[in-house]
Amino acid sequence: MKKIIGFLIMLVLVAAGCSKEPKPEDRLESYIKLWNEQKFDKMYEYLTEGSKGVISKEDFTNRYQKIYEDLQITDLKITFKKPEEEELAKDQDSVTYDFSASMNSIAGEIQFTHKAKMKKEERDKDNNWYVDWNTTYIFPELKDGDKIGISNVKPKRGEIFDRADNPLAYNGQVFEVGVVPGKMEGQEGSVIQQLSSLLKMSPEQINKALTASWVKPDLFVPLKKVSMDDQERIAQLIALEPVQTKKVEARIYPFKESAAHLIGYVGSITAEELEKVKDKGYTSTDVIGKRGLEEVFDEQLKGKSGVTITIKKPDGSSEILAEKAVEDGQNLKLTIDIELQMKIYNELVGEAGTGAAIDPVSGETLALVSSPSFDPNQATLGFSSDEWKQLQEHPQKPMTARFNKAYAPGSVFKPLTASIGLSNNTITTEQTLNISGLKWQKGASWGDYFVTRVHEANSVNLEKAMVFSDNIYFAQTALGIGKDPFTAALKEFGFEEESDYPFPLEKSTIGNLDKEISLADSGYGQGQIQMSIVHLLQTYTPFVNGGNMVKPSLIQNTEKSEKSVVSPEIATTVSSTLRKVVGDSDGTAHSANIADYPLSGKTGTAEIKEKQGEKGIENGWFIAYNTNTPNVMIAMMVENVLGRGGSQIPVKKVKNVYMQIK
């Protein structure tokens, strides 16, 4: 009996299995799932024999992949709503269903609805449903024999202006110099030699251009772009019969070396750069910001290319599949005063150093200068190998921007120590410290280490200490403040804080203050204290704003931001001592005194050496502002001033700038 029941169950199962016919909607659903996953090789197995006869598996897979890659297809979504249960006639061998597709492309969103035809076919004695595929499944407009084309409209790069709308980087023209090979016949060697000299290209580079696969005797072969200002060289070039020139678009930097590190330059995108930004709409034919604000604001300045995807027909007609309008880059307006920028740069020519200026009341940056510099016009047109080598090997490193780097500030740091000492009552204006001699140490535990000073004076109060720039006074003040309060107060002044200044700045750091010697040295701007010239200017803004520190800005119409770091009384006290530094005949910056233009300021000489007793290098600092009308605050640092005048070098240079603008 049990055997009979088991046999009957088996018959029922077999019958049930045999009655379950494949459904076309299930097959299409599986095909669409693979499509959404872009598993094109597996999709091919779902095609009818007729479809496979038209396209091979390799061509099918490659075509989908190439189209989707070329069009940068993302967010692919193919949808198909399965129909309600419906009975197909027993002899019905085809059925059609609607499906929808949506995707994003290089030219924007593409959407379409289409019909999928399913056919029943017998394979290996089994019936199943297959997709009767043709090229319209990729896009309905894409018929057999059609091709897909992509055209781009390059956006105009946004231009950069100073506060008075003077263009600092604009889209202009240069000469593209080239030759017509056919006109060189019989004089190739001579012409190439002259071109090599005038264009600063090797003969090998010129020959490589002339032997490119596309070159024909009567075609213009471009070799190099040359500035339109280079009139003498252009005249020499066009005197050569085979040479021709034509005007082409290029980025122009009218203020050349004076603003090179600030503005930067553009150049052709490299493979490495493209790999980093390929998901942001960049292509291999784009230019990209290489340095400075051209690099920092590249995406804003670049704009977005206009892109049109077309279906090109064999008869020459075409249909637009998707289109995205061009978006020109946005202009950038800076707070920079290019006239002041040039004045500061001209003072620094021949030196390695940096100068910067802000309006200490509004926080607007007026100048950011680095010296030595380079010509950004030549950089964007292309340095020759010799020019590039000279720049790289120059001992003063002209390609290095200095205004965003952090340096030991030396004595220009002392007003901060004074502010902190006054705030926590470690010192008062009346208090004097009994200091004798030119060197001092706290005790025998310091071994052979001493803090030294230049001017000997006893009974030193805050005013004298600032006027004479007394290292010992400020070392003792830092020790009196203590490590933790000193560190906490410096953090209020922005130390150890990542800056959101538009031009990336190195963070100003305090370093390790665990040892008394380190804390003492930090009190006068040595030890491990490091700060950028922009941050230095920022930390002096409380002395003209009643104790409020103003955040520097660089982009026009940035909302002013400030915070209280010291009391108004302390700010006034410190500011009055800074006036004495310049106005008092004994002040370290007295040589900057201008009779009808009272300056307040502070000098600094930062020693950079491995240990006490050995010779290192010295950087000279000076920062100043007009006491009565503090609308321009200038700071300058000149490298390697040891034996050349120390901080008096920047003192003289900053004074010269004020003499021109007062």
C-alpha positions as CSV (number, residue, x, y, z in Angstrom):
1,M,0.0,0.0,0.0
2,K,2.8,2.4,0.9
3,K,4.5,1.7,-2.4
4,I,1.4,2.5,-4.3
5,I,1.0,5.8,-2.4
6,G,4.6,6.7,-3.1
7,F,4.2,6.0,-6.8
8,L,1.1,8.2,-7.0
9,I,2.9,11.1,-5.3
10,M,5.8,10.8,-7.8
11,L,3.4,10.8,-10.7
12,V,1.8,14.0,-9.3
13,L,5.2,15.7,-8.9
14,V,6.3,14.7,-12.4
15,A,3.0,15.9,-13.8
16,A,3.3,19.2,-11.9
17,G,6.9,19.6,-13.2
18,C,6.0,18.9,-16.7
19,S,3.1,21.4,-16.6
20,K,5.3,24.3,-15.5
21,E,6.0,26.0,-18.7
22,P,8.6,28.8,-18.8
23,K,7.0,32.3,-18.8
24,P,8.2,35.1,-21.1
25,E,7.7,37.7,-18.4
26,D,10.0,35.8,-16.1
27,R,12.7,35.5,-18.7
28,L,12.5,39.2,-19.5
29,E,12.7,40.0,-15.8
30,S,15.9,38.0,-15.5
31,Y,17.3,39.6,-18.6
32,I,16.6,43.1,-17.2
33,K,18.2,42.2,-13.9
34,L,21.4,41.4,-15.7
35,W,21.1,44.6,-17.7
36,N,20.8,46.7,-14.6
37,E,23.9,45.0,-13.3
38,Q,25.6,45.6,-16.7
39,K,26.5,41.9,-17.1
40,F,26.3,42.1,-20.9
41,D,28.1,38.8,-21.5
42,K,25.4,37.0,-19.6
43,M,22.6,39.0,-21.3
44,Y,23.8,37.6,-24.6
45,E,22.6,34.1,-23.6
46,Y,19.0,35.4,-23.5
47,L,19.1,36.4,-27.2
48,T,17.2,34.6,-29.9
49,E,19.2,32.6,-32.5
50,G,18.2,35.2,-35.1
51,S,19.7,38.0,-32.9
52,K,22.9,36.0,-32.3
53,G,23.2,35.6,-36.1
54,V,23.4,39.3,-36.5
55,I,25.9,40.1,-33.6
56,S,28.5,38.0,-31.9
57,K,28.8,37.7,-28.2
58,E,32.1,39.7,-28.2
59,D,30.6,42.5,-30.3
60,F,27.4,42.6,-28.2
61,T,29.4,42.8,-25.0
62,N,31.9,45.3,-26.3
63,R,29.3,47.6,-27.9
64,Y,27.4,48.0,-24.7
65,Q,30.5,48.5,-22.6
66,K,32.0,51.0,-25.0
67,I,28.8,53.1,-25.4
68,Y,28.2,53.1,-21.6
69,E,31.9,54.1,-20.9
70,D,32.0,56.7,-23.7
71,L,28.8,58.3,-22.6
72,Q,29.8,58.0,-18.9
73,I,26.5,56.2,-18.1
74,T,25.6,56.1,-14.4
75,D,22.5,55.3,-12.3
76,L,21.2,52.9,-14.9
77,K,17.7,51.7,-14.2
78,I,15.7,49.5,-16.5
79,T,12.2,48.8,-15.3
80,F,9.6,46.3,-16.4
81,K,6.1,45.8,-14.9
82,K,5.1,42.2,-15.1
83,P,1.7,41.7,-16.5
84,E,-1.2,40.2,-14.6
85,E,-1.5,36.5,-15.0
86,E,-2.4,35.8,-18.6
87,E,-2.8,32.6,-20.5
88,L,-0.9,32.4,-23.7
89,A,-2.3,30.4,-26.6
90,K,-0.7,27.0,-26.9
91,D,0.7,27.8,-30.3
92,Q,1.7,31.4,-29.4
93,D,5.4,31.8,-30.0
94,S,5.9,35.5,-29.5
95,V,4.8,38.2,-27.1
96,T,5.8,41.9,-26.7
97,Y,6.2,43.8,-23.4
98,D,6.9,47.5,-22.6
99,F,9.9,48.5,-20.6
100,S,11.4,51.8,-19.5
101,A,15.0,52.9,-19.2
102,S,16.6,55.9,-17.4
103,M,20.3,56.8,-16.9
104,N,22.6,59.7,-16.4
105,S,25.2,60.5,-19.1
106,I,27.9,63.0,-19.9
107,A,25.1,65.1,-21.5
108,G,22.6,64.7,-18.7
109,E,19.7,62.3,-18.2
110,I,18.5,59.9,-20.9
111,Q,15.0,58.3,-20.6
112,F,13.1,56.2,-23.0
113,T,10.4,53.5,-23.2
114,H,10.6,50.7,-25.7
115,K,9.1,47.3,-26.6
116,A,10.8,44.0,-26.0
117,K,9.8,41.2,-28.2
118,M,10.1,37.7,-26.7
119,K,10.2,34.6,-28.9
120,K,9.7,31.0,-28.0
121,E,12.5,28.7,-29.3
122,E,13.4,25.1,-28.8
123,R,16.9,24.4,-27.7
124,D,18.2,21.0,-26.6
125,K,14.6,19.7,-26.9
126,D,13.5,22.3,-24.4
127,N,11.2,25.3,-25.1
128,N,12.1,28.7,-23.7
129,W,11.6,32.4,-24.3
130,Y,14.4,34.6,-25.7
131,V,14.8,38.3,-26.4
132,D,14.5,39.2,-30.1
133,W,17.2,41.9,-29.7
134,N,18.3,44.7,-32.1
135,T,20.3,47.9,-31.7
136,T,17.2,49.9,-30.7
137,Y,17.3,48.2,-27.3
138,I,20.4,50.3,-26.5
139,F,18.6,53.5,-27.6
140,P,15.4,53.5,-29.6
141,E,16.9,55.9,-32.1
142,L,20.0,53.7,-32.7
143,K,19.3,51.7,-35.8
144,D,21.6,49.2,-37.4
145,G,24.5,51.0,-39.1
146,D,24.0,54.1,-37.0
147,K,26.9,55.6,-35.0
148,I,27.0,57.6,-31.7
149,G,28.8,60.9,-31.7
150,I,29.8,63.2,-28.9
151,S,30.5,66.9,-29.4
152,N,31.8,69.2,-26.7
153,V,31.6,73.0,-26.3
154,K,34.3,74.2,-24.0
155,P,33.3,76.7,-21.3
156,K,35.0,80.0,-21.0
157,R,37.3,79.9,-17.9
158,G,36.3,82.3,-15.2
159,E,38.6,85.3,-14.8
160,I,40.3,86.6,-11.6
161,F,40.1,90.2,-10.6
162,D,41.5,92.3,-7.8
163,R,39.4,94.6,-5.6
164,A,39.4,97.4,-8.2
165,D,38.5,95.0,-11.1
166,N,42.0,94.8,-12.5
167,P,42.3,91.5,-14.2
168,L,44.8,89.2,-12.6
169,A,44.1,86.2,-14.9
170,Y,42.1,86.6,-18.0
171,N,41.4,84.8,-21.3
172,G,43.4,86.4,-24.0
173,Q,45.4,85.4,-27.0
174,V,49.0,84.3,-27.8
175,F,50.8,83.4,-31.1
176,E,51.0,79.8,-32.0
177,V,54.2,79.4,-34.0
178,G,54.6,76.6,-36.5
179,V,55.9,75.7,-39.9
180,V,54.7,74.4,-43.2
181,P,57.0,71.4,-43.9
182,G,56.8,71.8,-47.7
183,K,58.3,75.3,-47.5
184,M,61.4,73.9,-45.7
185,E,62.6,71.9,-48.6
186,G,66.4,72.2,-49.1
187,Q,66.9,74.2,-45.9
188,E,65.6,71.8,-43.2
189,G,68.8,71.7,-41.1
190,S,69.2,75.5,-41.0
191,V,65.6,76.3,-40.2
192,I,65.3,73.6,-37.5
193,Q,68.5,75.0,-35.9
194,Q,67.2,78.5,-35.9
195,L,63.8,77.3,-34.6
196,S,65.5,75.3,-31.9
197,S,67.3,78.5,-30.6
198,L,64.3,80.8,-30.9
199,L,61.7,78.5,-29.5
200,K,64.0,76.9,-26.9
201,M,63.1,73.4,-28.2
202,S,65.6,70.7,-29.0
203,P,65.9,69.6,-32.7
204,E,64.6,66.2,-31.6
205,Q,61.4,67.8,-30.3
206,I,60.9,69.7,-33.6
207,N,61.6,66.7,-35.8
208,K,59.2,64.6,-33.7
209,A,56.4,67.2,-34.4
210,L,57.3,67.3,-38.1
211,T,57.2,63.5,-38.5
212,A,53.9,62.9,-36.8
213,S,51.6,60.6,-38.8
214,W,49.1,63.3,-39.7
215,V,51.7,65.7,-41.1
216,K,51.5,66.6,-44.8
217,P,53.8,69.0,-46.8
218,D,51.2,71.7,-47.1
219,L,49.8,71.6,-43.6
220,F,50.6,74.0,-40.7
221,V,52.5,72.1,-37.9
222,P,52.2,73.9,-34.6
223,L,55.4,73.9,-32.5
224,K,55.0,76.3,-29.6
225,K,53.0,79.2,-28.2
226,V,54.6,82.5,-27.7
227,S,53.4,85.6,-25.8
228,M,52.2,88.5,-27.9
229,D,54.4,90.7,-25.8
230,D,57.5,88.9,-27.1
231,Q,57.6,91.1,-30.2
232,E,61.4,90.8,-30.9
233,R,61.3,87.0,-30.9
234,I,58.1,86.9,-33.0
235,A,59.8,89.2,-35.6
236,Q,62.8,86.9,-35.8
237,L,60.5,83.9,-36.2
238,I,58.3,85.2,-39.0
239,A,61.5,86.3,-40.8
240,L,62.0,82.6,-41.5
241,E,60.0,81.7,-44.7
242,P,58.5,78.4,-43.5
243,V,57.3,79.8,-40.2
244,Q,53.7,80.9,-39.8
245,T,51.9,82.2,-36.7
246,K,48.2,82.3,-35.8
247,K,46.4,83.7,-32.8
248,V,45.0,81.2,-30.3
249,E,43.3,81.6,-27.0
250,A,45.4,81.4,-23.9
251,R,45.4,82.4,-20.2
252,I,47.1,85.7,-19.6
253,Y,48.7,86.9,-16.3
254,P,49.3,90.6,-16.8
255,F,51.1,91.2,-13.4
256,K,53.6,88.3,-14.1
257,E,56.0,87.6,-11.3
258,S,54.5,89.9,-8.7
259,A,51.4,87.7,-8.3
260,A,52.5,84.4,-9.7
261,H,52.4,82.4,-6.4
262,L,49.0,83.9,-5.5
263,I,47.3,83.4,-8.8
264,G,49.2,80.4,-10.1
265,Y,48.7,79.2,-13.7
266,V,47.0,76.6,-15.8
267,G,48.3,73.8,-18.0
268,S,47.2,70.7,-19.9
269,I,45.8,68.1,-17.6
270,T,48.1,65.1,-17.0
271,A,47.0,61.5,-16.8
272,E,47.7,61.5,-13.1
273,E,45.6,64.6,-12.6
274,L,42.8,63.3,-14.8
275,E,42.6,60.1,-12.7
276,K,42.0,62.1,-9.6
277,V,39.2,64.3,-11.1
278,K,37.7,62.2,-13.8
279,D,34.4,61.9,-11.9
280,K,34.1,65.7,-11.9
281,G,33.5,66.3,-15.6
282,Y,37.2,66.6,-16.7
283,T,38.5,65.2,-19.9
284,S,41.9,64.6,-21.3
285,T,41.7,67.8,-23.4
286,D,41.1,70.1,-20.5
287,V,43.4,72.6,-18.9
288,I,43.6,72.6,-15.1
289,G,44.9,74.9,-12.4
290,K,48.4,74.0,-11.5
291,R,49.2,76.3,-8.6
292,G,47.8,79.1,-6.6
293,L,44.2,80.2,-6.8
294,E,43.9,78.7,-10.3
295,E,44.3,75.3,-8.6
296,V,42.4,76.1,-5.4
297,F,39.3,77.4,-7.3
298,D,39.7,75.3,-10.4
299,E,36.3,73.7,-10.4
300,Q,34.6,77.1,-10.0
301,L,36.8,78.8,-12.6
302,K,36.6,75.8,-15.1
303,G,32.9,75.8,-15.7
304,K,31.1,72.9,-17.3
305,S,31.4,71.8,-20.9
306,G,28.4,71.7,-23.1
307,V,27.9,68.2,-24.4
308,T,25.7,66.8,-27.2
309,I,25.2,63.1,-27.9
310,T,23.9,62.4,-31.4
311,I,22.9,59.4,-33.4
312,K,24.6,59.7,-36.7
313,K,22.7,58.1,-39.7
314,P,24.4,56.6,-42.8
315,D,22.8,59.3,-44.9
316,G,24.6,62.1,-43.0
317,S,21.6,63.1,-40.9
318,S,21.6,63.0,-37.1
319,E,19.3,62.9,-34.1
320,I,20.1,64.4,-30.7
321,L,20.0,61.8,-28.0
322,A,20.9,64.1,-25.1
323,E,22.2,67.6,-24.7
324,K,23.7,69.6,-21.9
325,A,24.2,73.4,-22.3
326,V,27.7,74.8,-21.6
327,E,28.2,76.6,-18.3
328,D,31.0,79.2,-18.3
329,G,33.2,79.3,-15.3
330,Q,32.5,81.8,-12.5
331,N,34.7,84.9,-12.1
332,L,36.6,85.3,-8.9
333,K,37.0,88.7,-7.3
334,L,39.6,89.1,-4.6
335,T,40.2,91.6,-1.9
336,I,43.8,92.0,-3.2
337,D,45.1,95.5,-4.1
338,I,47.4,94.7,-7.0
339,E,49.1,98.1,-6.8
340,L,50.1,97.4,-3.2
341,Q,51.0,93.8,-4.2
342,M,53.5,95.1,-6.8
343,K,55.0,97.6,-4.4
344,I,55.7,94.9,-1.8
345,Y,57.0,92.5,-4.5
346,N,59.3,95.2,-5.9
347,E,60.9,95.7,-2.5
348,L,61.5,91.9,-2.2
349,V,63.1,91.5,-5.7
350,G,66.5,89.8,-5.3
351,E,65.6,88.4,-1.8
352,A,64.1,85.2,-0.7
353,G,61.1,86.0,1.5
354,T,57.5,86.9,1.8
355,G,55.3,90.0,2.3
356,A,51.6,90.3,3.1
357,A,49.2,93.0,3.9
358,I,45.7,93.2,5.3
359,D,43.1,95.8,6.3
360,P,43.2,94.9,10.0
361,V,39.7,96.4,10.6
362,S,37.8,94.5,7.9
363,G,40.2,91.6,7.7
364,E,40.5,91.9,3.9
365,T,43.8,90.6,2.5
366,L,45.4,93.3,0.4
367,A,48.6,91.6,-0.7
368,L,50.2,88.1,-0.7
369,V,53.8,88.1,-2.1
370,S,56.5,85.5,-2.4
371,S,60.0,86.1,-3.7
372,P,61.8,85.0,-5.8
373,S,59.1,84.3,-8.4
374,F,58.5,83.1,-11.9
375,D,56.5,84.2,-15.0
376,P,53.2,82.4,-14.9
377,N,52.7,83.3,-18.6
378,Q,55.7,81.2,-19.5
379,A,54.6,78.5,-17.2
380,T,51.2,78.1,-18.9
381,L,52.8,78.2,-22.4
382,G,55.4,75.7,-21.3
383,F,58.9,76.0,-19.9
384,S,61.7,74.6,-21.9
385,S,63.7,71.8,-20.2
386,D,66.5,74.2,-19.5
387,E,64.2,76.8,-18.0
388,W,62.5,74.3,-15.8
389,K,65.9,72.9,-14.6
390,Q,67.1,76.4,-13.7
391,L,64.0,77.0,-11.7
392,Q,64.2,73.7,-9.9
393,E,67.9,74.1,-9.1
394,H,67.8,77.8,-8.1
395,P,69.0,78.0,-4.5
396,Q,66.3,80.5,-3.5
397,K,63.5,78.1,-4.8
398,P,61.5,80.5,-7.0
399,M,58.7,78.0,-7.5
400,T,58.0,77.8,-3.7
401,A,55.2,80.0,-2.3
402,R,56.2,81.4,1.1
403,F,53.3,83.3,2.3
404,N,51.4,80.2,3.2
405,K,54.3,78.4,4.9
406,A,54.9,78.4,8.7
407,Y,58.2,79.8,10.0
408,A,59.7,80.6,13.4
409,P,58.5,84.2,14.0
410,G,61.1,85.4,16.4
411,S,60.4,88.6,18.3
412,V,57.4,89.6,16.3
413,F,55.7,87.0,18.5
414,K,56.4,89.0,21.7
415,P,53.2,91.0,21.7
416,L,51.3,87.8,22.0
417,T,53.3,86.8,25.1
418,A,52.7,90.2,26.5
419,S,49.0,90.0,25.9
420,I,48.7,86.6,27.6
421,G,50.9,87.7,30.5
422,L,48.8,90.8,31.1
423,S,45.5,88.9,30.7
424,N,46.4,86.4,33.5
425,N,48.2,89.0,35.7
426,T,51.6,87.4,35.3
427,I,52.9,90.8,34.4
428,T,51.6,94.4,34.8
429,T,52.6,97.6,33.1
430,E,54.2,98.9,36.3
431,Q,56.1,95.8,37.2
432,T,59.8,95.6,36.5
433,L,62.1,92.6,36.3
434,N,65.6,92.8,37.6
435,I,67.7,91.4,34.8
436,S,71.4,91.9,34.6
437,G,73.8,91.0,31.9
438,L,73.2,89.8,28.3
439,K,72.4,86.2,29.2
440,W,70.3,84.4,31.7
441,Q,69.3,80.9,32.8
442,K,66.7,79.8,35.4
443,G,69.1,77.5,37.2
444,A,71.9,75.0,37.1
445,S,69.5,72.4,35.7
446,W,69.7,74.3,32.4
447,G,73.3,73.2,32.0
448,D,75.1,75.4,29.5
449,Y,71.9,76.8,27.9
450,F,71.2,80.5,28.3
451,V,68.6,82.9,27.0
452,T,70.5,85.9,25.5
453,R,69.6,89.5,24.7
454,V,71.2,92.3,22.7
455,H,70.5,95.4,24.8
456,E,71.6,95.4,28.4
457,A,69.2,97.1,30.8
458,N,68.2,96.5,34.4
459,S,64.8,97.0,36.0
460,V,63.0,96.1,32.7
461,N,59.3,96.8,32.4
462,L,57.0,95.8,29.6
463,E,57.6,99.0,27.6
464,K,61.3,98.7,27.8
465,A,61.2,95.0,27.0
466,M,59.2,95.7,23.9
467,V,61.3,98.7,22.8
468,F,64.6,96.9,23.3
469,S,63.1,93.5,22.2
470,D,64.4,91.8,25.4
471,N,64.4,88.1,25.0
472,I,65.1,87.4,28.7
473,Y,62.0,89.5,29.8
474,F,59.7,87.5,27.6
475,A,61.3,84.2,28.4
476,Q,60.7,84.8,32.1
477,T,57.1,86.0,31.3
478,A,56.3,82.7,29.5
479,L,57.7,80.7,32.5
480,G,55.6,82.7,34.8
481,I,52.5,82.1,32.7
482,G,53.1,78.3,32.7
483,K,52.8,75.7,30.0
484,D,49.0,75.0,30.2
485,P,47.7,78.6,30.4
486,F,50.2,79.7,27.7
487,T,49.1,76.9,25.4
488,A,45.4,77.5,26.0
489,A,45.8,81.2,25.3
490,L,47.8,80.6,22.1
491,K,45.0,78.3,20.9
492,E,42.6,81.3,21.4
493,F,44.9,83.2,19.0
494,G,44.4,80.4,16.4
495,F,47.4,78.2,17.0
496,E,47.0,74.5,16.4
497,E,43.9,75.3,14.4
498,E,43.3,74.3,10.8
499,S,42.6,77.4,8.8
500,D,39.7,77.7,6.3
501,Y,41.5,80.6,4.6
502,P,40.8,80.3,0.8
503,F,44.5,79.9,0.0
504,P,45.6,76.8,2.1
505,L,47.9,77.8,4.9
506,E,50.2,75.7,6.9
507,K,48.9,75.4,10.5
508,S,50.6,77.6,13.1
509,T,52.0,75.3,15.8
510,I,53.2,75.6,19.4
511,G,55.3,72.5,19.6
512,N,56.3,70.7,22.8
513,L,56.5,72.9,25.9
514,D,57.2,70.1,28.4
515,K,60.6,71.4,29.2
516,E,61.2,74.8,30.8
517,I,63.8,75.8,28.2
518,S,61.2,75.2,25.4
519,L,58.6,77.2,27.2
520,A,61.1,80.1,27.9
521,D,62.2,80.1,24.2
522,S,58.6,80.1,23.0
523,G,58.0,83.3,25.0
524,Y,60.1,85.3,22.5
525,G,59.0,83.4,19.3
526,Q,61.7,80.7,19.2
527,G,61.5,77.1,20.5
528,Q,59.1,75.2,18.3
529,I,56.7,78.1,17.6
530,Q,55.8,78.3,13.9
531,M,53.3,80.6,12.2
532,S,52.5,81.8,8.7
533,I,52.7,85.5,7.8
534,V,49.0,85.6,7.2
535,H,48.3,84.3,10.7
536,L,50.9,86.7,12.1
537,L,48.9,89.6,10.7
538,Q,45.7,88.1,12.1
539,T,47.1,87.9,15.6
540,Y,48.0,91.7,15.5
541,T,44.4,92.7,14.6
542,P,43.3,92.8,18.3
543,F,45.7,95.7,18.8
544,V,43.7,98.0,16.5
545,N,40.2,96.5,17.2
546,G,39.9,96.8,21.0
547,G,40.9,93.2,21.6
548,N,38.9,91.6,18.8
549,M,40.9,89.3,16.5
550,V,39.5,89.6,12.9
551,K,39.6,86.6,10.6
552,P,41.5,87.4,7.3
553,S,39.5,87.1,4.1
554,L,40.6,86.9,0.5
555,I,37.4,86.7,-1.5
556,Q,35.4,89.9,-2.0
557,N,32.2,90.3,0.0
558,T,33.2,87.7,2.6
559,E,31.3,88.3,5.8
560,K,33.5,89.7,8.5
561,S,34.3,87.4,11.4
562,E,35.9,88.3,14.7
563,K,36.3,87.2,18.3
564,S,37.5,88.8,21.5
565,V,40.9,87.4,22.6
566,V,42.1,90.2,25.0
567,S,40.4,93.1,26.8
568,P,40.3,96.5,25.2
569,E,42.6,97.9,27.9
570,I,45.2,95.2,27.2
571,A,45.0,95.8,23.4
572,T,45.5,99.5,24.0
573,T,48.5,98.8,26.3
574,V,50.3,96.5,23.9
575,S,49.5,98.8,20.9
576,S,51.1,101.8,22.8
577,T,54.3,99.7,23.3
578,L,54.4,98.9,19.6
579,R,54.2,102.6,18.8
580,K,57.3,103.1,21.1
581,V,59.2,100.4,19.1
582,V,59.1,102.7,16.1
583,G,58.7,106.1,17.6
584,D,61.3,105.9,20.5
585,S,64.8,106.7,19.4
586,D,66.0,103.5,21.1
587,G,63.3,101.3,19.5
588,T,64.5,98.4,17.3
589,A,62.3,99.7,14.4
590,H,63.0,103.4,14.9
591,S,64.5,103.6,11.4
592,A,60.9,103.0,10.1
593,N,59.7,106.2,11.8
594,I,57.9,108.6,9.4
595,A,57.3,112.1,10.8
596,D,53.8,112.6,9.5
597,Y,52.8,109.0,9.4
598,P,53.1,107.3,12.8
599,L,53.8,103.6,12.6
600,S,53.4,101.0,15.3
601,G,55.2,97.7,14.8
602,K,57.6,95.1,15.9
603,T,60.9,93.7,14.6
604,G,62.0,90.1,14.8
605,T,65.0,88.0,14.1
606,A,64.4,84.2,14.1
607,E,67.4,82.0,14.5
608,I,67.3,78.7,12.7
609,K,70.0,76.3,14.0
610,E,70.4,72.9,15.5
611,K,71.8,73.9,18.9
612,Q,73.1,76.9,20.8
613,G,76.6,78.1,20.1
614,E,76.6,77.1,16.4
615,K,76.0,79.3,13.4
616,G,72.7,78.9,11.6
617,I,70.6,81.2,9.5
618,E,68.5,84.1,10.5
619,N,65.2,85.3,9.0
620,G,64.4,89.0,9.6
621,W,60.8,90.1,10.3
622,F,58.9,93.4,10.6
623,I,55.2,94.0,11.0
624,A,53.7,97.5,11.1
625,Y,50.5,99.6,10.9
626,N,49.5,103.2,10.9
627,T,48.7,104.1,14.5
628,N,46.1,106.7,13.7
629,T,44.6,105.2,10.6
630,P,45.1,101.4,10.7
631,N,43.7,100.5,7.3
632,V,46.8,98.8,6.0
633,M,48.9,96.4,8.1
634,I,52.1,95.1,6.4
635,A,54.3,92.2,7.5
636,M,57.5,91.1,5.8
637,M,60.0,88.3,6.3
638,V,63.4,88.2,4.5
639,E,65.4,85.0,4.7
640,N,69.1,84.7,5.5
641,V,69.7,88.1,6.9
642,L,72.6,87.1,9.2
643,G,75.5,89.6,8.8
644,R,73.5,91.7,6.4
645,G,71.5,93.8,8.7
646,G,69.1,91.4,10.3
647,S,65.5,92.7,10.8
648,Q,66.6,96.1,9.6
649,I,66.3,94.8,6.0
650,P,62.5,94.2,6.2
651,V,62.2,97.4,8.3
652,K,63.6,99.5,5.5
653,K,61.6,97.7,2.8
654,V,58.3,98.0,4.7
655,K,59.0,101.7,5.3
656,N,59.6,102.2,1.6
657,V,56.1,100.7,0.9
658,Y,54.4,103.0,3.4
659,M,56.3,106.0,2.0
660,Q,54.6,105.2,-1.4
661,I,51.1,104.8,-0.1
662,K,50.8,107.3,2.7
